[in-house]
Amino acid sequence: MTRGSRALAVLGLGLVASQAGHLLAFQLRFGSAAQHLQSSGAHAYFPLFAKTALGAMAAIFVAAIFVIGLARVLDGRSRTRTGSRPRYIELIAALFTVQLVCFIVQEVGEALVAGAAVDSAPHLLLWGTLGQLPVAAVAAVALGWLWTRFEAAVGDLRAVLVVTQARQAPVAMAVAMWPVADRALLLARVAGGSLDKRGPPSSLRFSS
C-alpha cells in the first residue's frame, strides 16, 4: 500500500470510529438519558448516521477478511505472510486525532443548529478524550492486524494472477524453413546417392 492509501485508510477509519466514540462519550456523560438525547432535537440525525457508519465499517472489515481468505486459498499456504507492520503508537495517535476533531466539530455544529450554548473547550476535550481514546486504542489494534495481512494478501493475489497469465500465454512455435539453395543442394545429394547405388547398364541386355 502507498502512503496516500494508508492515510486514506486511517482517515476513513477515524471518521467511522468517531461515531462509536461519540456514543461512548454520551453514555459516560448522561448515563441512561444518553439514548434519548441522541435521538431528539439537533441529535436526531445521529442514530441513523451512526448505524450507517458502523455498517460501512463492518462491510469493509468483511471485505478485507474475504481478500485475506481468498489469498490463502489461491496461494495454497496455511498461513499468509505478513507485510510491514505500522507502529501502534503512530496509529493510535492518528486515529485519536481524527476522532477527536470529528467529535468537536459535531458537538459545535449541533449546538449551533439547535441555537444552544456551545460547551467550553475543556469540556469538549475531556468528554471527547474519554469517549474517543478507548475506541481509538481498539481501532488501532484492529487496523494494525488487518493492515499487515491485507497488504500481504494483495501481494499474494498479484503473484497468483501473474503466474496464471504466464501459464495461459500462447507458446510460440518455430517452423524450420530451408532456403531455396539449401533445398536444391539436398535434392542433389539425395538424387546423387540414388544414382550411385545403381550400376551401369549391363551389356547382356544388348546381346542377341
C-alpha positions as protocol buffer text, in pm:
chain_id: "A"
residue {
  index: 1
  type: MET
  ca { x: 0 y: 0 z: 0 }
}
residue {
  index: 2
  type: THR
  ca { x: 119 y: 350 z: -78 }
}
residue {
  index: 3
  type: ARG
  ca { x: 149 y: 626 z: 177 }
}
residue {
  index: 4
  type: GLY
  ca { x: -155 y: 801 z: 33 }
}
residue {
  index: 5
  type: SER
  ca { x: -376 y: 493 z: 58 }
}
residue {
  index: 6
  type: ARG
  ca { x: -261 y: 434 z: 415 }
}
residue {
  index: 7
  type: ALA
  ca { x: -350 y: 792 z: 506 }
}
residue {
  index: 8
  type: LEU
  ca { x: -695 y: 747 z: 350 }
}
residue {
  index: 9
  type: ALA
  ca { x: -744 y: 423 z: 543 }
}
residue {
  index: 10
  type: VAL
  ca { x: -658 y: 594 z: 873 }
}
residue {
  index: 11
  type: LEU
  ca { x: -881 y: 892 z: 790 }
}
residue {
  index: 12
  type: GLY
  ca { x: -1175 y: 673 z: 691 }
}
residue {
  index: 13
  type: LEU
  ca { x: -1148 y: 451 z: 996 }
}
residue {
  index: 14
  type: GLY
  ca { x: -1110 y: 757 z: 1219 }
}
residue {
  index: 15
  type: LEU
  ca { x: -1430 y: 912 z: 1080 }
}
residue {
  index: 16
  type: VAL
  ca { x: -1624 y: 591 z: 1135 }
}
residue {
  index: 17
  type: ALA
  ca { x: -1474 y: 516 z: 1478 }
}
residue {
  index: 18
  type: SER
  ca { x: -1555 y: 870 z: 1595 }
}
residue {
  index: 19
  type: GLN
  ca { x: -1923 y: 777 z: 1590 }
}
residue {
  index: 20
  type: ALA
  ca { x: -1860 y: 488 z: 1825 }
}
residue {
  index: 21
  type: GLY
  ca { x: -1658 y: 723 z: 2045 }
}
residue {
  index: 22
  type: HIS
  ca { x: -1946 y: 971 z: 2033 }
}
residue {
  index: 23
  type: LEU
  ca { x: -2181 y: 703 z: 2161 }
}
residue {
  index: 24
  type: LEU
  ca { x: -1942 y: 614 z: 2441 }
}
residue {
  index: 25
  type: ALA
  ca { x: -1889 y: 978 z: 2541 }
}
residue {
  index: 26
  type: PHE
  ca { x: -2265 y: 1040 z: 2565 }
}
residue {
  index: 27
  type: GLN
  ca { x: -2314 y: 719 z: 2760 }
}
residue {
  index: 28
  type: LEU
  ca { x: -2048 y: 819 z: 3011 }
}
residue {
  index: 29
  type: ARG
  ca { x: -2177 y: 1174 z: 3041 }
}
residue {
  index: 30
  type: PHE
  ca { x: -2556 y: 1129 z: 3051 }
}
residue {
  index: 31
  type: GLY
  ca { x: -2598 y: 767 z: 3156 }
}
residue {
  index: 32
  type: SER
  ca { x: -2945 y: 625 z: 3089 }
}
residue {
  index: 33
  type: ALA
  ca { x: -3061 y: 951 z: 2926 }
}
residue {
  index: 34
  type: ALA
  ca { x: -2795 y: 930 z: 2655 }
}
residue {
  index: 35
  type: GLN
  ca { x: -3010 y: 735 z: 2409 }
}
residue {
  index: 36
  type: HIS
  ca { x: -3298 y: 982 z: 2438 }
}
residue {
  index: 37
  type: LEU
  ca { x: -3069 y: 1283 z: 2395 }
}
residue {
  index: 38
  type: GLN
  ca { x: -2901 y: 1134 z: 2090 }
}
residue {
  index: 39
  type: SER
  ca { x: -3230 y: 1074 z: 1911 }
}
residue {
  index: 40
  type: SER
  ca { x: -3401 y: 1409 z: 1969 }
}
residue {
  index: 41
  type: GLY
  ca { x: -3350 y: 1772 z: 1875 }
}
residue {
  index: 42
  type: ALA
  ca { x: -3029 y: 1855 z: 1694 }
}
residue {
  index: 43
  type: HIS
  ca { x: -2908 y: 1499 z: 1759 }
}
residue {
  index: 44
  type: ALA
  ca { x: -3200 y: 1337 z: 1574 }
}
residue {
  index: 45
  type: TYR
  ca { x: -2979 y: 1253 z: 1278 }
}
residue {
  index: 46
  type: PHE
  ca { x: -2723 y: 1071 z: 1491 }
}
residue {
  index: 47
  type: PRO
  ca { x: -2877 y: 720 z: 1530 }
}
residue {
  index: 48
  type: LEU
  ca { x: -2915 y: 670 z: 1155 }
}
residue {
  index: 49
  type: PHE
  ca { x: -2576 y: 826 z: 1084 }
}
residue {
  index: 50
  type: ALA
  ca { x: -2404 y: 612 z: 1344 }
}
residue {
  index: 51
  type: LYS
  ca { x: -2569 y: 293 z: 1220 }
}
residue {
  index: 52
  type: THR
  ca { x: -2470 y: 372 z: 862 }
}
residue {
  index: 53
  type: ALA
  ca { x: -2109 y: 447 z: 960 }
}
residue {
  index: 54
  type: LEU
  ca { x: -2075 y: 134 z: 1172 }
}
residue {
  index: 55
  type: GLY
  ca { x: -2237 y: -75 z: 898 }
}
residue {
  index: 56
  type: ALA
  ca { x: -1990 y: 61 z: 644 }
}
residue {
  index: 57
  type: MET
  ca { x: -1700 y: -24 z: 875 }
}
residue {
  index: 58
  type: ALA
  ca { x: -1833 y: -377 z: 921 }
}
residue {
  index: 59
  type: ALA
  ca { x: -1871 y: -420 z: 543 }
}
residue {
  index: 60
  type: ILE
  ca { x: -1513 y: -302 z: 482 }
}
residue {
  index: 61
  type: PHE
  ca { x: -1384 y: -537 z: 750 }
}
residue {
  index: 62
  type: VAL
  ca { x: -1570 y: -834 z: 599 }
}
residue {
  index: 63
  type: ALA
  ca { x: -1438 y: -746 z: 250 }
}
residue {
  index: 64
  type: ALA
  ca { x: -1081 y: -730 z: 380 }
}
residue {
  index: 65
  type: ILE
  ca { x: -1119 y: -1065 z: 556 }
}
residue {
  index: 66
  type: PHE
  ca { x: -1254 y: -1212 z: 231 }
}
residue {
  index: 67
  type: VAL
  ca { x: -948 y: -1089 z: 39 }
}
residue {
  index: 68
  type: ILE
  ca { x: -718 y: -1241 z: 301 }
}
residue {
  index: 69
  type: GLY
  ca { x: -901 y: -1574 z: 290 }
}
residue {
  index: 70
  type: LEU
  ca { x: -904 y: -1577 z: -90 }
}
residue {
  index: 71
  type: ALA
  ca { x: -530 y: -1516 z: -99 }
}
residue {
  index: 72
  type: ARG
  ca { x: -472 y: -1810 z: 134 }
}
residue {
  index: 73
  type: VAL
  ca { x: -687 y: -2042 z: -77 }
}
residue {
  index: 74
  type: LEU
  ca { x: -533 y: -1946 z: -412 }
}
residue {
  index: 75
  type: ASP
  ca { x: -179 y: -1933 z: -283 }
}
residue {
  index: 76
  type: GLY
  ca { x: -211 y: -2273 z: -117 }
}
residue {
  index: 77
  type: ARG
  ca { x: -46 y: -2168 z: 207 }
}
residue {
  index: 78
  type: SER
  ca { x: -177 y: -2241 z: 553 }
}
residue {
  index: 79
  type: ARG
  ca { x: -56 y: -1905 z: 675 }
}
residue {
  index: 80
  type: THR
  ca { x: -33 y: -1582 z: 480 }
}
residue {
  index: 81
  type: ARG
  ca { x: 289 y: -1389 z: 522 }
}
residue {
  index: 82
  type: THR
  ca { x: 260 y: -1050 z: 686 }
}
residue {
  index: 83
  type: GLY
  ca { x: 370 y: -720 z: 545 }
}
residue {
  index: 84
  type: SER
  ca { x: 528 y: -424 z: 715 }
}
residue {
  index: 85
  type: ARG
  ca { x: 353 y: -357 z: 1047 }
}
residue {
  index: 86
  type: PRO
  ca { x: 284 y: 10 z: 1128 }
}
residue {
  index: 87
  type: ARG
  ca { x: 373 y: 138 z: 1473 }
}
residue {
  index: 88
  type: TYR
  ca { x: 90 y: 111 z: 1721 }
}
residue {
  index: 89
  type: ILE
  ca { x: 164 y: 447 z: 1884 }
}
residue {
  index: 90
  type: GLU
  ca { x: 152 y: 622 z: 1547 }
}
residue {
  index: 91
  type: LEU
  ca { x: -176 y: 454 z: 1458 }
}
residue {
  index: 92
  type: ILE
  ca { x: -348 y: 536 z: 1786 }
}
residue {
  index: 93
  type: ALA
  ca { x: -222 y: 895 z: 1773 }
}
residue {
  index: 94
  type: ALA
  ca { x: -351 y: 945 z: 1419 }
}
residue {
  index: 95
  type: LEU
  ca { x: -686 y: 780 z: 1487 }
}
residue {
  index: 96
  type: PHE
  ca { x: -740 y: 965 z: 1813 }
}
residue {
  index: 97
  type: THR
  ca { x: -664 y: 1299 z: 1647 }
}
residue {
  index: 98
  type: VAL
  ca { x: -912 y: 1236 z: 1365 }
}
residue {
  index: 99
  type: GLN
  ca { x: -1179 y: 1110 z: 1604 }
}
residue {
  index: 100
  type: LEU
  ca { x: -1138 y: 1398 z: 1849 }
}
residue {
  index: 101
  type: VAL
  ca { x: -1162 y: 1657 z: 1571 }
}
residue {
  index: 102
  type: CYS
  ca { x: -1477 y: 1491 z: 1438 }
}
residue {
  index: 103
  type: PHE
  ca { x: -1630 y: 1485 z: 1787 }
}
residue {
  index: 104
  type: ILE
  ca { x: -1562 y: 1854 z: 1849 }
}
residue {
  index: 105
  type: VAL
  ca { x: -1691 y: 1956 z: 1506 }
}
residue {
  index: 106
  type: GLN
  ca { x: -2009 y: 1753 z: 1558 }
}
residue {
  index: 107
  type: GLU
  ca { x: -2073 y: 1896 z: 1903 }
}
residue {
  index: 108
  type: VAL
  ca { x: -2015 y: 2255 z: 1792 }
}
residue {
  index: 109
  type: GLY
  ca { x: -2226 y: 2207 z: 1479 }
}
residue {
  index: 110
  type: GLU
  ca { x: -2515 y: 2051 z: 1673 }
}
residue {
  index: 111
  type: ALA
  ca { x: -2510 y: 2335 z: 1927 }
}
residue {
  index: 112
  type: LEU
  ca { x: -2516 y: 2598 z: 1653 }
}
residue {
  index: 113
  type: VAL
  ca { x: -2804 y: 2427 z: 1472 }
}
residue {
  index: 114
  type: ALA
  ca { x: -3006 y: 2397 z: 1793 }
}
residue {
  index: 115
  type: GLY
  ca { x: -2924 y: 2755 z: 1899 }
}
residue {
  index: 116
  type: ALA
  ca { x: -2780 y: 2630 z: 2227 }
}
residue {
  index: 117
  type: ALA
  ca { x: -2465 y: 2731 z: 2406 }
}
residue {
  index: 118
  type: VAL
  ca { x: -2150 y: 2556 z: 2290 }
}
residue {
  index: 119
  type: ASP
  ca { x: -1963 y: 2359 z: 2556 }
}
residue {
  index: 120
  type: SER
  ca { x: -1636 y: 2503 z: 2670 }
}
residue {
  index: 121
  type: ALA
  ca { x: -1312 y: 2377 z: 2522 }
}
residue {
  index: 122
  type: PRO
  ca { x: -1209 y: 2191 z: 2841 }
}
residue {
  index: 123
  type: HIS
  ca { x: -1544 y: 2008 z: 2848 }
}
residue {
  index: 124
  type: LEU
  ca { x: -1518 y: 1913 z: 2482 }
}
residue {
  index: 125
  type: LEU
  ca { x: -1161 y: 1790 z: 2526 }
}
residue {
  index: 126
  type: LEU
  ca { x: -1249 y: 1599 z: 2842 }
}
residue {
  index: 127
  type: TRP
  ca { x: -1554 y: 1413 z: 2712 }
}
residue {
  index: 128
  type: GLY
  ca { x: -1401 y: 1375 z: 2371 }
}
residue {
  index: 129
  type: THR
  ca { x: -1094 y: 1212 z: 2520 }
}
residue {
  index: 130
  type: LEU
  ca { x: -1296 y: 984 z: 2747 }
}
residue {
  index: 131
  type: GLY
  ca { x: -1509 y: 867 z: 2457 }
}
residue {
  index: 132
  type: GLN
  ca { x: -1265 y: 862 z: 2170 }
}
residue {
  index: 133
  type: LEU
  ca { x: -941 y: 736 z: 2325 }
}
residue {
  index: 134
  type: PRO
  ca { x: -1065 y: 385 z: 2418 }
}
residue {
  index: 135
  type: VAL
  ca { x: -1222 y: 344 z: 2075 }
}
residue {
  index: 136
  type: ALA
  ca { x: -902 y: 466 z: 1907 }
}
residue {
  index: 137
  type: ALA
  ca { x: -698 y: 213 z: 2106 }
}
residue {
  index: 138
  type: VAL
  ca { x: -918 y: -76 z: 1989 }
}
residue {
  index: 139
  type: ALA
  ca { x: -935 y: 55 z: 1632 }
}
residue {
  index: 140
  type: ALA
  ca { x: -554 y: 85 z: 1617 }
}
residue {
  index: 141
  type: VAL
  ca { x: -513 y: -280 z: 1718 }
}
residue {
  index: 142
  type: ALA
  ca { x: -767 y: -392 z: 1457 }
}
residue {
  index: 143
  type: LEU
  ca { x: -619 y: -174 z: 1184 }
}
residue {
  index: 144
  type: GLY
  ca { x: -262 y: -284 z: 1259 }
}
residue {
  index: 145
  type: TRP
  ca { x: -359 y: -651 z: 1244 }
}
residue {
  index: 146
  type: LEU
  ca { x: -572 y: -610 z: 932 }
}
residue {
  index: 147
  type: TRP
  ca { x: -323 y: -380 z: 761 }
}
residue {
  index: 148
  type: THR
  ca { x: -32 y: -622 z: 751 }
}
residue {
  index: 149
  type: ARG
  ca { x: -238 y: -921 z: 641 }
}
residue {
  index: 150
  type: PHE
  ca { x: -439 y: -731 z: 379 }
}
residue {
  index: 151
  type: GLU
  ca { x: -122 y: -585 z: 225 }
}
residue {
  index: 152
  type: ALA
  ca { x: 37 y: -930 z: 212 }
}
residue {
  index: 153
  type: ALA
  ca { x: -282 y: -1084 z: 72 }
}
residue {
  index: 154
  type: VAL
  ca { x: -292 y: -832 z: -212 }
}
residue {
  index: 155
  type: GLY
  ca { x: 70 y: -917 z: -295 }
}
residue {
  index: 156
  type: ASP
  ca { x: -10 y: -1289 z: -295 }
}
residue {
  index: 157
  type: LEU
  ca { x: -309 y: -1240 z: -525 }
}
residue {
  index: 158
  type: ARG
  ca { x: -99 y: -1037 z: -768 }
}
residue {
  index: 159
  type: ALA
  ca { x: 164 y: -1313 z: -773 }
}
residue {
  index: 160
  type: VAL
  ca { x: -100 y: -1579 z: -840 }
}
residue {
  index: 161
  type: LEU
  ca { x: -251 y: -1374 z: -1124 }
}
residue {
  index: 162
  type: VAL
  ca { x: 91 y: -1322 z: -1284 }
}
residue {
  index: 163
  type: VAL
  ca { x: 168 y: -1695 z: -1271 }
}
residue {
  index: 164
  type: THR
  ca { x: -175 y: -1782 z: -1413 }
}
residue {
  index: 165
  type: GLN
  ca { x: -137 y: -1539 z: -1703 }
}
residue {
  index: 166
  type: ALA
  ca { x: 211 y: -1675 z: -1776 }
}
residue {
  index: 167
  type: ARG
  ca { x: 76 y: -2030 z: -1795 }
}
residue {
  index: 168
  type: GLN
  ca { x: -207 y: -1930 z: -2025 }
}
residue {
  index: 169
  type: ALA
  ca { x: 15 y: -1733 z: -2264 }
}
residue {
  index: 170
  type: PRO
  ca { x: 33 y: -1887 z: -2616 }
}
residue {
  index: 171
  type: VAL
  ca { x: 351 y: -2081 z: -2691 }
}
residue {
  index: 172
  type: ALA
  ca { x: 534 y: -1964 z: -3000 }
}
residue {
  index: 173
  type: MET
  ca { x: 614 y: -2249 z: -3242 }
}
residue {
  index: 174
  type: ALA
  ca { x: 911 y: -2218 z: -3474 }
}
residue {
  index: 175
  type: VAL
  ca { x: 890 y: -2397 z: -3808 }
}
residue {
  index: 176
  type: ALA
  ca { x: 1223 y: -2451 z: -3981 }
}
residue {
  index: 177
  type: MET
  ca { x: 1218 y: -2347 z: -4348 }
}
residue {
  index: 178
  type: TRP
  ca { x: 1504 y: -2423 z: -4588 }
}
residue {
  index: 179
  type: PRO
  ca { x: 1615 y: -2159 z: -4830 }
}
residue {
  index: 180
  type: VAL
  ca { x: 1595 y: -2244 z: -5200 }
}
residue {
  index: 181
  type: ALA
  ca { x: 1969 y: -2303 z: -5230 }
}
residue {
  index: 182
  type: ASP
  ca { x: 1977 y: -2546 z: -4938 }
}
residue {
  index: 183
  type: ARG
  ca { x: 1674 y: -2729 z: -5073 }
}
residue {
  index: 184
  type: ALA
  ca { x: 1836 y: -2770 z: -5412 }
}
residue {
  index: 185
  type: LEU
  ca { x: 2154 y: -2896 z: -5252 }
}
residue {
  index: 186
  type: LEU
  ca { x: 1956 y: -3152 z: -5051 }
}
residue {
  index: 187
  type: LEU
  ca { x: 1775 y: -3278 z: -5362 }
}
residue {
  index: 188
  type: ALA
  ca { x: 2105 y: -3307 z: -5546 }
}
residue {
  index: 189
  type: ARG
  ca { x: 2254 y: -3514 z: -5267 }
}
residue {
  index: 190
  type: VAL
  ca { x: 1954 y: -3743 z: -5250 }
}
residue {
  index: 191
  type: ALA
  ca { x: 1948 y: -3786 z: -5623 }
}
residue {
  index: 192
  type: GLY
  ca { x: 2323 y: -3839 z: -5632 }
}
residue {
  index: 193
  type: GLY
  ca { x: 2303 y: -4104 z: -5364 }
}
residue {
  index: 194
  type: SER
  ca { x: 2034 y: -4296 z: -5553 }
}
residue {
  index: 195
  type: LEU
  ca { x: 2235 y: -4282 z: -5878 }
}
residue {
  index: 196
  type: ASP
  ca { x: 2545 y: -4409 z: -5701 }
}
residue {
  index: 197
  type: LYS
  ca { x: 2359 y: -4717 z: -5583 }
}
residue {
  index: 198
  type: ARG
  ca { x: 2252 y: -4803 z: -5940 }
}
residue {
  index: 199
  type: GLY
  ca { x: 2518 y: -4967 z: -6153 }
}
residue {
  index: 200
  type: PRO
  ca { x: 2593 y: -4908 z: -6525 }
}
residue {
  index: 201
  type: PRO
  ca { x: 2362 y: -5075 z: -6775 }
}
residue {
  index: 202
  type: SER
  ca { x: 2456 y: -5437 z: -6832 }
}
residue {
  index: 203
  type: SER
  ca { x: 2586 y: -5538 z: -7169 }
}
residue {
  index: 204
  type: LEU
  ca { x: 2384 y: -5855 z: -7151 }
}
residue {
  index: 205
  type: ARG
  ca { x: 2072 y: -5665 z: -7232 }
}
residue {
  index: 206
  type: PHE
  ca { x: 2204 y: -5584 z: -7578 }
}
residue {
  index: 207
  type: SER
  ca { x: 2326 y: -5933 z: -7658 }
}
residue {
  index: 208
  type: SER
  ca { x: 2130 y: -6130 z: -7901 }
}
